[in-house]
Amino acid sequence: MSAAGILAFAQQGWEQVLAKVKWSVVYLDAACAESLHWSCGSSRLLEAVKGPACHLREFEPQAIGGGAKQPRAVFVLSSPLKGRIVDTLQSIICRSHFQHCVVVTAVSHAVHLTANHVPAAAAAELEGQQPVFEQLEEKLCEWMGNENYTAEVLHVPLFLAPVASHLAFTPAFATLFPLLPQDVHALNSARPDKRRLSSLGEVDATALTPELLLYIRCLVSGLSSLCEHLGVREECFAVGPLSRVIATDLANYAPAKNRKKTATGRASVVFVDRTLDLTGAVGHHGDNLVEKIMSVLPQLPGHTHDVMVNMAELTAVQAVEENQNVIAPGCLAPSNEASAKALWEALLNSKHKEAVMEVRRHLVEAASRENLPIKMSMGRVTPGQLMSYIQLFKNNLRALRNHCGLLQLGMATVQTLKHPQTAKWDNFLAFERLLLQSLGDSTMAGVLNQLLPMIKSSSQRTSDDLNPEELLILLIYIYSVPGDVTLDRDLGDVEEKVKKALAHVLSEESELSPLLQKITELALTLGYGYEAHVFRPEMQNLLQAT
């Protein structure tokens, strides 16, 4: 698959949107905002709006409507146009003064027919027509208060966030999580009149809830659009129950039949259930700086794949608590600077040591181009050394503007290297290696006995000890490495000890982290509702092993 093709696919989609937004109030949901963030940046959208003020707003029921001097609106949405989404559209439009509304959805019209329960045969007869979009256009005019006003609904596949030339994420599907064994009971409860499922191996599209099936179909629609852009006929492969359902749906996707007949290229698409490789998700064997940055720095609000970088040290704002939200945070998304883009690619593809040296090299070259008084130093790269180079840009507005993206990556590197969690990374790695050796020489019970002394309450822990969240991560690693574990008396006894120790630790915490709050909340309802499974993946991820 062409790396340039992935980026071009995302950017071409956004160019279609940008052509519609001039002098408009623009509403985006979180997934589309993240796609924009990585594809071309919000600055590109604001340039296209050409308004004197920022008219970029989050799509939500409480969003500010358009004023008397704001007759145009564009809504950019990642979800099907039905239910709560349509109610929110109506709420915003009815309290505004819009005369021209454009609604862009990342979901194709074919999927909207599925969402409206149109049979496959009837949908095939509607090829080339868009009755669902046309009906919504009539509603938009009705809500604006005049049938002669202008309304347009169109599909643009804005489902990718191209993080790099070879890597893209799908923010709208961040909550799509593989099926777990306990979901078989929930699926059977939702289909009492059909044959009961005995295992995940029997699950197919007909066994899924309508909500999950529609969610999958939205992903399939986007992937089909990507294959169309690349001019390829895909061959689908799957590892895992849910991946098999998605691969089958993409292979049989009716609207893609004509595309496949005329495609000149071929591509292999491999789907893998993440639960089949939890060690890759929770292990610390990756020697990559970006992995560490994303692990230790706080998440950028509303985003699934970017972090907040504290940029206050490049300003004159005093580092006191009341000023912590005065300076907008930096992030990892590459700017239009060539040097920032080159460094980001290097960070993704280099080992930790080489990546840190690349950060130093780019900062030195940037400082030299700006004629800043840099003092070269060789040898080991330290956070203090990198910070001294970054500080050279502090009082030079032109240099700051020219190298803003590079400085954000530099600050992210410094803050990660100095973060207490980074020091624990090597401790985690050492223990994981010890566990691998122990699993080869002893039983699972023996490994858990080694873990027991590490489970300490808040009153006993030091900064070097593991907190409850880290203990759960380690437990996932322990249970994921050997695969299926045979339960014997010794293992049952030590598991009970681990459970009691964890329960004691959790009960003594003065305040649970947001993740632990979600886990304990789900523990009360796990197995009683499929909605919890679909929208709480991080809880299922941890609870599966514990």
Secondary structure per residue as TSV (DSSP state, phi and psi in degrees):
chain	resnum	aa	ss	phi	psi
A	1	M	-	360.0	130.1
A	2	S	-	-68.9	126.6
A	3	A	H	-62.7	-44.7
A	4	A	H	-61.8	-32.9
A	5	G	H	-64.9	-37.8
A	6	I	H	-64.5	-48.3
A	7	L	H	-65.4	-42.4
A	8	A	H	-63.4	-37.8
A	9	F	H	-58.9	-48.1
A	10	A	H	-66.6	-43.9
A	11	Q	H	-68.5	-37.9
A	12	Q	H	-64.0	-37.9
A	13	G	H	-60.3	-44.4
A	14	W	H	-71.3	-28.3
A	15	E	H	-62.6	-36.6
A	16	Q	H	-62.7	-37.9
A	17	V	H	-70.5	-45.1
A	18	L	H	-61.0	-28.6
A	19	A	T	-68.9	-13.9
A	20	K	T	-102.9	-9.5
A	21	V	-	-98.2	1.3
A	22	K	T	-57.0	129.0
A	23	W	T	58.0	29.2
A	24	S	-	-113.0	154.7
A	25	V	E	-83.3	127.3
A	26	V	E	-112.7	126.0
A	27	Y	E	-111.5	128.3
A	28	L	E	-127.5	144.4
A	29	D	-	-86.4	172.7
A	30	A	H	-61.8	-41.7
A	31	A	H	-66.0	-42.5
A	32	C	H	-69.0	-35.5
A	33	A	H	-62.6	-37.8
A	34	E	H	-71.1	-36.9
A	35	S	H	-61.8	-43.9
A	36	L	H	-61.4	-43.2
A	37	H	H	-53.8	-43.4
A	38	W	H	-91.7	-22.2
A	39	S	H	-81.1	-50.8
A	40	C	T	-147.5	-8.3
A	41	G	-	88.7	151.2
A	42	S	H	-66.2	-26.9
A	43	S	H	-61.9	-35.5
A	44	R	H	-65.4	-37.7
A	45	L	H	-66.7	-43.9
A	46	L	H	-64.7	-35.0
A	47	E	H	-62.9	-39.4
A	48	A	H	-71.6	-30.8
A	49	V	H	-65.7	-40.1
A	50	K	-	64.1	17.1
A	51	G	-	-82.2	159.7
A	52	P	S	-73.0	-20.1
A	53	A	S	-128.9	168.0
A	54	C	-	-79.4	113.7
A	55	H	-	-113.7	43.0
A	56	L	E	-106.2	121.6
A	57	R	E	-134.8	152.2
A	58	E	E	-77.7	137.5
A	59	F	-	-80.0	107.9
A	60	E	S	-158.1	159.6
A	61	P	T	-56.8	-31.9
A	62	Q	T	-91.2	9.4
A	63	A	-	-61.2	144.7
A	64	I	-	-67.6	135.1
A	65	G	-	-81.2	178.1
A	66	G	-	-84.8	137.6
A	67	G	-	-81.2	-176.0
A	68	A	T	-63.4	-27.3
A	69	K	T	-99.5	19.7
A	70	Q	-	-128.7	79.7
A	71	P	-	-82.5	-9.8
A	72	R	E	-118.0	143.0
A	73	A	E	-142.9	144.9
A	74	V	E	-129.0	127.8
A	75	F	E	-110.4	125.3
A	76	V	E	-116.8	111.9
A	77	L	E	-129.6	144.2
A	78	S	S	-95.8	-10.0
A	79	S	S	-104.5	163.3
A	80	P	-	-60.6	146.8
A	81	L	S	-86.2	80.9
A	82	K	S	-158.4	164.4
A	83	G	T	58.2	-127.0
A	84	R	H	-60.5	-32.9
A	85	I	H	-65.0	-45.4
A	86	V	H	-67.2	-37.5
A	87	D	H	-61.7	-40.5
A	88	T	H	-67.6	-41.3
A	89	L	H	-56.4	-48.2
A	90	Q	H	-61.4	-42.8
A	91	S	H	-61.6	-44.9
A	92	I	H	-68.5	-45.7
A	93	I	H	-67.4	-40.5
A	94	C	H	-66.0	-24.5
A	95	R	T	-103.2	17.0
A	96	S	S	-116.1	-178.5
A	97	H	-	-118.3	34.6
A	98	F	-	-71.0	144.3
A	99	Q	S	-122.5	-6.3
A	100	H	E	-146.4	113.3
A	101	C	E	-123.8	131.8
A	102	V	E	-120.2	127.8
A	103	V	E	-114.3	118.7
A	104	V	E	-105.8	124.2
A	105	T	E	-117.3	139.8
A	106	A	S	-79.4	-2.2
A	107	V	S	-104.0	130.4
A	108	S	-	-68.4	162.4
A	109	H	H	-65.2	-33.1
A	110	A	H	-60.2	-38.7
A	111	V	H	-71.3	-32.9
A	112	H	H	-63.9	-33.9
A	113	L	H	-64.2	-41.6
A	114	T	H	-61.4	-43.0
A	115	A	H	-63.4	-27.7
A	116	N	T	-97.6	16.8
A	117	H	T	61.1	34.8
A	118	V	-	-80.8	125.2
A	119	P	-	-58.7	152.8
A	120	A	H	-58.0	-39.7
A	121	A	H	-64.5	-43.4
A	122	A	H	-67.1	-36.7
A	123	A	H	-64.8	-36.9
A	124	A	H	-63.6	-35.2
A	125	E	H	-70.8	-18.9
A	126	L	T	-93.2	11.3
A	127	E	T	-56.5	129.6
A	128	G	T	90.2	-10.6
A	129	Q	-	-109.1	158.5
A	130	Q	-	-137.5	64.2
A	131	P	H	-61.9	-34.9
A	132	V	H	-65.1	-44.4
A	133	F	H	-66.0	-39.3
A	134	E	H	-65.3	-39.3
A	135	Q	H	-64.7	-39.6
A	136	L	H	-68.0	-35.8
A	137	E	H	-60.0	-40.3
A	138	E	H	-63.5	-39.9
A	139	K	H	-65.4	-39.8
A	140	L	H	-59.1	-44.4
A	141	C	H	-63.5	-39.1
A	142	E	H	-62.2	-43.5
A	143	W	H	-69.9	-31.4
A	144	M	H	-73.7	-18.4
A	145	G	T	96.9	8.6
A	146	N	-	-157.5	121.0
A	147	E	T	-69.2	-12.0
A	148	N	T	-89.1	-5.9
A	149	Y	S	-69.5	167.8
A	150	T	E	-100.6	131.2
A	151	A	E	-136.5	139.3
A	152	E	E	-142.8	133.7
A	153	V	E	-123.1	125.9
A	154	L	E	-141.7	159.2
A	155	H	E	-104.8	126.7
A	156	V	-	-133.8	122.4
A	157	P	-	-74.1	78.4
A	158	L	-	-94.9	57.5
A	159	F	-	-106.1	-5.9
A	160	L	-	-103.1	144.1
A	161	A	E	-117.9	96.2
A	162	P	E	-74.3	96.9
A	163	V	E	-71.7	-30.5
A	164	A	E	-155.0	179.1
A	165	S	T	-65.4	-22.1
A	166	H	T	-119.0	8.6
A	167	L	E	-144.3	130.1
A	168	A	E	-138.9	144.5
A	169	F	E	-109.0	166.7
A	170	T	-	-122.9	85.4
A	171	P	G	-56.5	-35.6
A	172	A	G	-66.3	-16.5
A	173	F	G	-116.2	24.3
A	174	A	T	-63.9	-23.9
A	175	T	T	-95.9	1.7
A	176	L	-	-75.0	114.5
A	177	F	-	-125.6	143.2
A	178	P	-	-57.9	152.7
A	179	L	-	-69.8	146.2
A	180	L	-	-115.3	159.6
A	181	P	T	-53.2	-37.4
A	182	Q	T	-69.6	-13.3
A	183	D	H	-73.5	-17.2
A	184	V	H	-60.2	-41.5
A	185	H	H	-62.8	-43.7
A	186	A	H	-64.1	-39.6
A	187	L	H	-66.6	-40.7
A	188	N	H	-64.5	-36.9
A	189	S	H	-66.0	-29.2
A	190	A	T	-82.5	-7.9
A	191	R	-	-138.7	63.4
A	192	P	T	-64.8	-23.1
A	193	D	T	-90.2	2.4
A	194	K	S	-114.5	171.0
A	195	R	-	-60.5	133.6
A	196	R	-	-74.5	141.7
A	197	L	-	-86.8	138.5
A	198	S	-	-102.5	-17.8
A	199	S	S	-159.3	169.4
A	200	L	G	-64.7	-25.6
A	201	G	G	-62.7	-19.0
A	202	E	G	-93.3	-4.0
A	203	V	-	-73.7	130.9
A	204	D	-	-134.6	-174.1
A	205	A	G	-60.5	-34.2
A	206	T	G	-68.5	-19.1
A	207	A	G	-87.2	-12.6
A	208	L	S	-82.3	157.5
A	209	T	-	-68.8	152.2
A	210	P	H	-56.4	-36.0
A	211	E	H	-65.6	-45.2
A	212	L	H	-69.0	-38.6
A	213	L	H	-63.7	-39.8
A	214	L	H	-65.8	-39.7
A	215	Y	H	-59.4	-44.8
A	216	I	H	-64.5	-41.7
A	217	R	H	-64.1	-33.8
A	218	C	H	-62.3	-43.2
A	219	L	H	-63.9	-44.3
A	220	V	H	-60.8	-41.0
A	221	S	H	-59.5	-44.7
A	222	G	H	-65.2	-43.0
A	223	L	H	-64.3	-36.6
A	224	S	H	-64.7	-39.2
A	225	S	H	-64.2	-38.9
A	226	L	H	-63.6	-44.3
A	227	C	H	-63.3	-36.1
A	228	E	H	-64.2	-43.3
A	229	H	H	-61.2	-39.7
A	230	L	H	-80.3	-12.0
A	231	G	T	69.6	39.9
A	232	V	E	-123.0	154.2
A	233	R	E	-104.2	118.6
A	234	E	E	-87.7	146.0
A	235	E	E	-111.8	125.2
A	236	C	E	-102.2	134.5
A	237	F	E	-128.8	150.5
A	238	A	E	-143.2	144.6
A	239	V	E	-129.1	109.3
A	240	G	S	115.7	154.5
A	241	P	H	-61.9	-49.8
A	242	L	H	-70.8	-37.5
A	243	S	H	-60.5	-36.8
A	244	R	H	-62.8	-40.3
A	245	V	H	-63.7	-45.0
A	246	I	H	-65.6	-45.2
A	247	A	H	-62.0	-41.1
A	248	T	H	-64.5	-41.0
A	249	D	H	-65.7	-40.0
A	250	L	H	-67.0	-40.5
A	251	A	H	-64.9	-31.2
A	252	N	T	-103.5	10.4
A	253	Y	-	-63.8	111.7
A	254	A	G	-58.6	-45.6
A	255	P	G	-62.4	-12.7
A	256	A	G	-94.8	-1.1
A	257	K	H	-61.1	-45.6
A	258	N	H	-65.7	-38.7
A	259	R	H	-59.6	-43.3
A	260	K	H	-65.9	-30.1
A	261	K	H	-69.8	-32.9
A	262	T	H	-101.4	-8.5
A	263	A	-	-64.0	137.6
A	264	T	-	-95.7	-22.3
A	265	G	E	-105.5	173.2
A	266	R	E	-130.8	148.7
A	267	A	E	-145.1	143.6
A	268	S	E	-99.1	128.8
A	269	V	E	-115.3	118.5
A	270	V	E	-110.9	124.0
A	271	F	E	-106.2	134.8
A	272	V	E	-133.2	128.4
A	273	D	-	-68.7	124.1
A	274	R	G	-63.9	-27.5
A	275	T	G	-67.3	-11.9
A	276	L	G	-82.5	-6.0
A	277	D	G	-144.5	59.3
A	278	L	H	-69.1	-25.8
A	279	T	H	-62.6	-33.4
A	280	G	H	-67.4	-29.4
A	281	A	H	-82.2	-34.7
A	282	V	H	-108.1	-9.6
A	283	G	-	-74.3	162.8
A	284	H	-	-117.0	24.8
A	285	H	-	-83.7	-8.1
A	286	G	-	-73.2	124.3
A	287	D	-	-101.2	61.0
A	288	N	-	-129.5	131.7
A	289	L	H	-66.7	-39.8
A	290	V	H	-62.1	-39.5
A	291	E	H	-58.2	-41.6
A	292	K	H	-70.7	-39.3
A	293	I	H	-59.4	-47.0
A	294	M	H	-70.9	-21.5
A	295	S	H	-80.3	-35.1
A	296	V	H	-105.1	-28.1
A	297	L	S	-83.2	149.3
A	298	P	-	-65.2	147.8
A	299	Q	B	-70.3	140.5
A	300	L	-	-68.8	124.9
A	301	P	T	-53.7	134.2
A	302	G	T	81.6	-0.8
A	303	H	-	-115.4	153.4
A	304	T	S	-104.3	-17.1
A	305	H	S	-137.1	32.1
A	306	D	-	-144.6	161.9
A	307	V	B	-125.5	165.5
A	308	M	-	-93.2	129.5
A	309	V	B	-111.6	121.7
A	310	N	-	-72.7	116.3
A	311	M	-	-105.3	11.1
A	312	A	G	-61.8	-29.7
A	313	E	G	-69.9	-11.2
A	314	L	G	-95.9	9.9
A	315	T	S	-123.7	177.8
A	316	A	S	-95.7	6.1
A	317	V	-	-71.8	132.8
A	318	Q	-	-70.1	140.5
A	319	A	-	-82.1	69.3
A	320	V	-	-118.1	162.5
A	321	E	G	-60.2	-39.7
A	322	E	G	-68.9	-13.7
A	323	N	G	-100.4	4.1
A	324	Q	T	-66.2	-24.0
A	325	N	T	-105.4	11.4
A	326	V	T	-75.7	-41.2
A	327	I	S	-95.8	125.7
A	328	A	-	-62.5	139.3
A	329	P	-	-72.1	154.1
A	330	G	B	-82.4	-177.9
A	331	C	-	-154.3	-175.9
A	332	L	S	-97.2	-20.1
A	333	A	S	-57.1	126.2
A	334	P	-	-62.7	140.3
A	335	S	-	-85.6	-168.1
A	336	N	S	-80.8	-2.1
A	337	E	-	-69.3	133.4
A	338	A	H	-63.7	-39.4
A	339	S	H	-67.6	-38.5
A	340	A	H	-66.1	-41.2
A	341	K	H	-64.1	-43.3
A	342	A	H	-64.0	-40.8
A	343	L	H	-66.8	-41.8
A	344	W	H	-60.0	-43.7
A	345	E	H	-62.6	-40.7
A	346	A	H	-65.1	-40.7
A	347	L	H	-62.8	-39.0
A	348	L	H	-69.1	-30.5
A	349	N	H	-105.9	-0.5
A	350	S	S	-110.4	158.2
A	351	K	-	-74.1	165.6
A	352	H	H	-53.1	-51.3
A	353	K	H	-62.2	-46.6
A	354	E	H	-64.9	-35.4
A	355	A	H	-64.8	-43.3
A	356	V	H	-63.4	-38.2
A	357	M	H	-67.6	-33.5
A	358	E	H	-65.5	-38.9
A	359	V	H	-60.9	-46.2
A	360	R	H	-60.8	-45.8
A	361	R	H	-60.5	-44.2
A	362	H	H	-67.1	-37.9
A	363	L	H	-65.9	-41.8
A	364	V	H	-63.4	-44.6
A	365	E	H	-64.6	-40.8
A	366	A	H	-64.7	-43.1
A	367	A	H	-63.6	-38.5
A	368	S	H	-65.1	-41.3
A	369	R	H	-63.9	-29.8
A	370	E	T	-91.8	5.1
A	371	N	T	58.0	38.1
A	372	L	-	-84.4	148.9
A	373	P	-	-75.6	74.0
A	374	I	-	-88.1	141.9
A	375	K	-	-110.7	113.6
A	376	M	-	-70.5	142.4
A	377	S	-	-145.8	135.1
A	378	M	-	-100.7	-175.2
A	379	G	S	89.2	-156.9
A	380	R	S	-64.8	136.0
A	381	V	-	-85.5	128.9
A	382	T	-	-118.6	157.9
A	383	P	H	-57.6	-39.1
A	384	G	H	-63.2	-40.1
A	385	Q	H	-64.1	-45.8
A	386	L	H	-62.9	-39.4
A	387	M	H	-66.8	-33.8
A	388	S	H	-65.4	-35.6
A	389	Y	H	-69.0	-41.3
A	390	I	H	-64.9	-38.1
A	391	Q	H	-63.6	-22.3
A	392	L	T	-61.5	-25.9
A	393	F	T	-85.8	-8.2
A	394	K	T	-57.3	-47.3
A	395	N	T	-102.7	18.5
A	396	N	-	-117.4	96.4
A	397	L	H	-61.0	-40.3
A	398	R	H	-64.6	-43.0
A	399	A	H	-66.2	-38.6
A	400	L	H	-60.8	-45.1
A	401	R	H	-66.4	-40.5
A	402	N	H	-68.8	-28.0
A	403	H	T	-127.3	30.9
A	404	C	H	-59.5	-45.8
A	405	G	H	-63.1	-42.8
A	406	L	H	-62.9	-41.8
A	407	L	H	-66.6	-33.5
A	408	Q	H	-64.5	-42.1
A	409	L	H	-66.9	-36.6
A	410	G	H	-64.4	-44.7
A	411	M	H	-65.0	-38.6
A	412	A	H	-61.0	-39.7
A	413	T	H	-65.2	-46.7
A	414	V	H	-60.8	-47.4
A	415	Q	H	-66.2	-31.7
A	416	T	H	-72.1	-44.2
A	417	L	H	-63.5	-31.6
A	418	K	H	-89.3	-8.7
A	419	H	-	-70.8	137.2
A	420	P	H	-57.6	-32.2
A	421	Q	H	-67.0	-27.4
A	422	T	H	-66.5	-35.5
A	423	A	H	-65.2	-31.1
A	424	K	H	-75.0	-19.1
A	425	W	H	-56.4	-47.3
A	426	D	H	-66.1	-34.0
A	427	N	H	-64.4	-42.5
A	428	F	H	-59.3	-48.4
A	429	L	H	-60.6	-42.0
A	430	A	H	-63.5	-42.6
A	431	F	H	-68.9	-37.5
A	432	E	H	-63.1	-40.1
A	433	R	H	-65.7	-38.4
A	434	L	H	-64.6	-38.4
A	435	L	H	-63.7	-42.1
A	436	L	H	-60.1	-40.1
A	437	Q	H	-67.3	-40.6
A	438	S	H	-67.1	-38.5
A	439	L	H	-64.6	-27.5
A	440	G	H	-78.4	-24.5
A	441	D	H	-105.6	-20.9
A	442	S	S	-139.4	-177.0
A	443	T	-	-87.4	171.7
A	444	M	H	-62.2	-35.4
A	445	A	H	-60.2	-40.1
A	446	G	H	-64.4	-38.8
A	447	V	H	-65.9	-43.5
A	448	L	H	-65.6	-32.4
A	449	N	H	-64.6	-31.9
A	450	Q	H	-69.5	-30.1
A	451	L	H	-76.9	-33.1
A	452	L	G	-50.3	-46.5
A	453	P	G	-64.6	-16.9
A	454	M	G	-83.3	-12.3
A	455	I	-	-85.9	101.6
A	456	K	-	-123.8	143.8
A	457	S	-	-73.2	167.3
A	458	S	T	-60.0	-31.5
A	459	S	T	-73.9	-19.3
A	460	Q	T	-101.1	-18.4
A	461	R	-	-76.6	146.5
A	462	T	-	-107.7	179.3
A	463	S	T	-65.5	-21.3
A	464	D	T	-87.0	-12.9
A	465	D	S	-82.6	163.2
A	466	L	-	-85.0	135.4
A	467	N	-	-84.2	171.6
A	468	P	H	-56.2	-39.9
A	469	E	H	-63.3	-42.0
A	470	E	H	-68.5	-33.2
A	471	L	H	-64.6	-41.0
A	472	L	H	-64.5	-39.5
A	473	I	H	-61.3	-42.1
A	474	L	H	-66.3	-37.2
A	475	L	H	-64.1	-40.3
A	476	I	H	-60.3	-43.8
A	477	Y	H	-61.5	-45.0
A	478	I	H	-60.5	-43.4
A	479	Y	H	-81.2	-20.4
A	480	S	H	-83.0	-31.0
A	481	V	S	-64.3	-49.5
A	482	P	S	-80.5	-10.2
A	483	G	-	79.0	-134.7
A	484	D	S	-67.1	131.5
A	485	V	-	-115.1	130.5
A	486	T	-	-82.1	125.8
A	487	L	-	-84.7	119.9
A	488	D	-	-121.1	-177.8
A	489	R	H	-63.1	-44.9
A	490	D	H	-60.8	-43.5
A	491	L	H	-66.2	-41.5
A	492	G	H	-60.4	-40.4
A	493	D	H	-66.3	-45.7
A	494	V	H	-72.3	-31.1
A	495	E	H	-62.9	-39.5
A	496	E	H	-62.9	-38.7
A	497	K	H	-64.4	-41.4
A	498	V	H	-64.5	-43.2
A	499	K	H	-61.1	-45.5
A	500	K	H	-64.1	-41.2
A	501	A	H	-63.9	-41.6
A	502	L	H	-66.2	-42.3
A	503	A	H	-61.6	-39.8
A	504	H	H	-64.6	-43.1
A	505	V	H	-62.8	-45.3
A	506	L	H	-64.2	-38.6
A	507	S	H	-69.0	-24.0
A	508	E	H	-93.2	-5.0
A	509	E	-	-68.3	131.6
A	510	S	S	-69.0	-31.9
A	511	E	S	-152.4	126.4
A	512	L	-	-81.8	145.1
A	513	S	-	-65.0	160.5
A	514	P	H	-54.4	-39.2
A	515	L	H	-65.4	-44.4
A	516	L	H	-66.9	-33.0
A	517	Q	H	-62.1	-41.3
A	518	K	H	-66.7	-39.8
A	519	I	H	-64.4	-47.3
A	520	T	H	-67.5	-32.4
A	521	E	H	-66.0	-44.9
A	522	L	H	-68.6	-30.7
A	523	A	H	-58.5	-25.0
A	524	L	T	-78.8	-22.5
A	525	T	T	-123.0	0.8
A	526	L	T	-57.6	127.7
A	527	G	T	92.5	-2.6
A	528	Y	S	-109.9	0.0
A	529	G	-	-162.6	129.0
A	530	Y	H	-72.5	-26.1
A	531	E	H	-58.2	-39.6
A	532	A	H	-61.6	-37.2
A	533	H	H	-64.6	-45.0
A	534	V	H	-69.5	-38.5
A	535	F	H	-105.2	5.7
A	536	R	-	-129.1	58.5
A	537	P	H	-63.6	-36.1
A	538	E	H	-65.0	-31.5
A	539	M	H	-71.3	-45.6
A	540	Q	H	-60.7	-38.6
A	541	N	H	-56.2	-46.5
A	542	L	H	-79.4	-40.9
A	543	L	H	-68.7	-27.6
A	544	Q	H	-57.2	-40.2
A	545	A	H	-84.7	-26.1
A	546	T	-	-95.0	360.0
